[in-house]
């Protein structure tokens, strides 16, 4: 017998769908930025530079530049400081506040213990700076995470290190000023006024120590670094803009108040 049913289309059970489109580029697929280009871009195109640094974090070169400037500053400044006169100035301020007298012999002994070479002082200061760099970066990272950011620690270090390149510039500009000072012509308190970048450098020595400390924090390079730091923090993933602004300002404010408090306690 023949089958009288109309023929049916012979189609495969499954038809190929449209070709899948390639996935779009993610934030991590952007072009990397060179270490030197990142330094230049921090000053010329900070927003785009910080975006690139968040995609591909790098922070070693800014840290090395910082360490070099810190070492050079301390190495040059150390022989410019008269340690005995420094100790006398500090201890006399403390004695005036507490009423506790100290003899010349005690001052000379304390100054002798504090005396150090420029090389040794520079190495100690450089090592301390590396530790403080990592700790401050950790604080910023913790603050960002507390506000819901998904930032990784290296991303925050990249932002922190490059934002403070402004202070590297300030340090470089201060080197010839420090080098021009005669040896043993300054004290530990006065040498901070040699480079006129902060308000405290223009105040008389008679102002209270806490006021002088607050004034030294009003520094053109520090303020510029804070501005860059806010720009960089705003590029961290999932961090609200308000928090990106508040975190650097709050930590800076706490540091300034703590520094002023210590000055008030030890120097009056």
WONORJO-V508462 format. One record per pair of residues at least 24 apart in sequence whose C-alpha atoms are under 10 Angstrom apart, sorted by the first residue. I is the first residue (numbers start at 0). GAP is how many residues later the second one is. D is the distance in whole Angstrom. If there is no record, write none. Layout:
I:GAP:D
I:GAP:D
This chain:
25:29:10
26:24:9
26:25:9
26:27:9
26:28:7
26:29:10
26:210:10
27:24:9
27:26:9
27:27:5
27:28:7
28:26:8
28:27:9
29:25:7
29:26:9
30:24:9
30:25:9
31:24:6
31:25:9
32:24:9
32:25:9
33:24:9
34:24:8
34:25:9
34:26:7
34:27:9
35:25:8
35:26:10
37:24:10
37:120:10
37:124:8
38:122:10
38:123:7
38:124:9
38:126:8
39:122:10
39:125:10
40:121:10
41:117:10
41:120:7
41:121:7
41:122:10
41:123:8
41:124:9
41:186:8
41:190:9
42:119:9
42:120:9
42:122:9
42:123:8
42:185:9
45:116:9
45:117:9
45:182:7
45:183:10
45:185:7
45:186:8
46:181:9
46:184:6
46:185:7
46:187:9
46:188:8
47:183:10
47:184:9
47:187:9
48:110:10
48:113:9
48:183:9
48:186:10
49:105:9
49:108:8
49:109:7
49:112:8
49:113:9
49:178:9
49:179:10
49:181:8
49:182:5
49:183:8
49:184:9
49:185:7
49:186:9
50:108:9
50:180:10
50:181:8
50:182:10
50:183:9
50:184:6
50:185:8
50:186:10
51:183:9
52:101:10
52:102:7
52:103:9
52:104:10
52:105:6
52:106:7
52:109:9
52:179:9
52:182:9
52:183:10
53:97:8
53:98:9
53:100:9
53:101:5
53:102:8
53:103:10
53:104:7
53:105:8
53:178:9
53:179:9
53:181:7
53:182:7
53:183:8
54:100:8
54:180:10
54:181:9
54:182:10
55:98:9
55:99:8
55:102:9
56:95:9
56:96:9
56:97:6
56:98:5
56:99:8
56:100:8
56:101:5
56:102:8
57:96:7
57:97:8
57:98:10
57:99:8
57:100:5
57:101:9
57:103:9
57:104:9
58:95:8
58:96:9
58:97:9
58:98:6
58:99:5
58:100:8
58:101:8
58:102:6
58:103:7
59:97:9
59:98:8
59:101:8
59:102:10
60:97:10
60:100:9
60:101:9
61:95:10
61:96:9
61:98:9
61:99:6
61:100:6
61:101:9
61:102:8
61:103:7
61:106:9
62:66:9
62:67:8
62:70:8
62:71:10
62:94:10
62:95:10
62:97:10
62:98:6
62:99:9
62:101:10
62:102:9
62:105:10
63:62:10
63:66:9
63:97:10
64:96:10
64:100:8
64:103:7
64:104:10
65:60:9
65:63:8
65:64:9
65:67:9
65:95:9
65:98:9
65:99:8
65:101:8
65:102:6
65:103:9
65:105:9
65:106:10
66:55:9
66:56:9
66:58:9
66:59:5
66:60:8
66:61:10
66:62:7
66:63:7
66:66:10
66:101:9
67:54:9
67:58:8
67:100:9
67:103:10
67:104:10
68:53:10
68:57:9
68:98:9
68:99:7
68:100:9
68:101:9
68:102:6
68:103:7
68:105:10
68:106:9
69:52:7
69:53:9
69:55:7
69:56:6
69:57:10
69:59:8
69:98:9
69:101:8
69:102:9
70:47:9
70:48:8
70:49:10
70:50:8
70:51:4
70:52:6
70:53:9
70:54:7
70:55:6
70:56:9
70:58:10
71:46:9
71:47:9
71:50:7
71:51:10
71:54:9
71:99:9
71:100:9
71:103:8
72:45:9
72:49:8
72:52:10
72:98:7
72:99:8
72:101:8
72:102:6
72:103:10
72:105:8
72:106:9
73:43:10
73:44:7
73:45:8
73:46:9
73:47:6
73:48:5
73:49:9
73:50:9
73:51:7
73:52:9
73:101:10
73:104:10
74:42:8
74:43:4
74:44:6
74:45:8
74:46:7
74:47:5
74:48:9
74:50:9
74:104:10
75:42:7
75:43:9
75:46:9
75:99:8
75:100:9
75:101:10
75:102:7
75:103:6
75:104:10
75:105:10
75:107:10
76:41:8
76:44:10
76:45:9
76:98:9
76:100:10
76:101:6
76:102:7
76:104:9
76:106:9
76:107:10
76:109:9
76:111:10
76:114:8
76:115:10
77:37:9
77:38:8
77:39:7
77:40:5
77:41:9
77:42:10
77:43:7
77:44:8
77:100:10
77:105:9
77:106:9
77:108:10
77:109:10
77:110:9
77:113:10
78:36:10
78:37:9
78:38:8
78:39:7
78:100:10
78:102:10
78:103:9
78:104:6
78:105:6
78:106:9
78:107:9
79:38:10
79:98:8
79:99:8
79:100:9
79:101:7
79:102:6
79:103:4
79:104:4
79:105:6
79:106:6
79:107:8
79:108:9
79:111:8
80:34:10
80:100:10
80:101:9
80:102:7
80:103:5
80:104:6
80:105:5
80:106:5
80:107:6
80:108:9
80:109:9
80:110:8
81:29:9
81:33:9
81:101:8
81:102:4
81:103:6
81:104:6
81:105:6
81:106:8
82:24:10
82:25:9
82:27:9
82:28:6
82:29:8
82:30:10
82:31:7
82:32:6
82:33:9
82:101:8
82:103:9
82:104:7
82:105:8
83:24:6
83:25:9
83:26:8
83:27:5
83:28:8
83:30:9
83:31:9
83:100:10
83:103:9
84:26:8
84:99:9
84:100:9
84:101:8
84:102:6
84:103:9
85:25:8
85:98:10
85:100:8
85:101:5
85:102:6
85:103:7
85:104:9
86:24:6
86:25:10
86:27:9
86:100:8
86:101:8
86:102:10
87:99:10
88:98:8
88:99:9
88:100:8
88:178:9
89:97:9
89:98:9
89:99:8
89:176:8
89:177:6
89:178:10
90:175:9
90:176:8
91:175:9
92:116:9
92:173:8
92:174:6
92:175:7
93:170:10
93:171:9
93:172:6
93:173:5
93:174:6
94:171:10
94:172:9
94:173:9
95:171:9
95:172:8
96:167:10
96:168:9
96:169:9
96:170:8
96:171:6
97:168:10
97:170:9
132:24:8
132:27:9
132:28:8
133:26:10
133:27:10
135:24:8
135:115:9
136:24:8
138:108:9
138:109:10
138:112:9
139:93:9
139:104:10
139:107:7
139:108:7
139:111:8
140:92:10
140:95:10
140:106:10
141:105:10
142:96:10
142:100:9
142:101:9
142:103:10
142:104:6
142:105:9
142:108:9
143:89:8
143:92:8
143:93:9
143:94:9
143:95:7
143:96:9
143:99:8
143:100:7
143:103:8
144:93:9
144:94:8
145:93:9
145:97:10
146:91:9
146:92:7
146:93:7
146:95:10
146:96:7
146:97:9
146:100:10
147:89:9
147:90:7
147:91:6
147:92:8
147:95:10
148:87:7
148:88:6
148:89:5
148:90:4
148:91:8
148:94:10
148:95:10
149:86:8
149:87:6
149:88:6
149:89:8
150:82:10
150:84:10
150:85:6
150:86:6
150:87:8
150:88:8
151:84:9
151:85:9
154:77:10
154:78:10
154:80:10
154:81:8
154:82:10
155:73:10
155:76:9
155:77:8
155:79:10
155:80:8
157:74:9
158:69:9
158:70:7
158:71:9
158:72:9
158:73:5
158:74:7
158:75:10
158:76:9
158:77:9
159:65:9
159:66:10
159:68:9
159:69:6
159:70:10
159:72:8
159:73:8
159:88:10
160:68:9
161:63:9
161:66:8
161:67:8
161:70:9
162:59:10
162:61:9
162:62:5
162:63:7
162:64:8
162:65:5
162:66:5
162:67:9
162:68:9
162:69:7
162:70:10
163:57:9
163:58:8
163:60:9
163:61:5
163:62:8
163:63:10
163:64:8
163:65:8
164:56:9
164:59:10
164:60:7
164:63:9
165:54:9
165:55:6
165:56:8
165:57:9
165:58:7
165:59:6
165:60:9
165:62:9
166:52:10
166:53:9
166:54:6
166:55:7
166:56:10
166:57:9
166:58:7
167:53:9
168:52:8
169:25:9
169:27:8
169:49:10
169:50:9
169:51:6
169:52:9
170:24:9
170:50:9
172:24:10
191:24:8
195:24:10
196:24:7
196:25:9
197:24:9
206:61:10
207:55:9
207:56:8
207:59:8
207:60:6
208:51:7
208:52:9
208:53:9
208:54:5
208:55:6
208:56:9
208:57:9
208:58:6
208:59:6
209:46:10
209:47:9
209:48:10
209:49:8
209:50:5
209:51:6
209:52:8
209:53:5
209:54:5
209:55:9
209:56:10
209:57:8
209:58:7
210:49:7
210:50:10
210:52:9
210:53:9
211:48:8
211:51:9
211:52:10
212:43:8
212:44:9
212:45:10
212:46:7
212:47:5
212:48:9
212:49:9
212:50:7
212:51:9
213:42:7
213:43:8
213:44:10
213:45:8
213:46:6
213:47:10
213:49:10
214:41:10
214:45:9
215:40:9
215:44:10
216:35:9
216:36:10
216:38:10
216:39:7
216:40:10
216:42:9
216:43:9
217:38:10
221:30:10
225:26:8
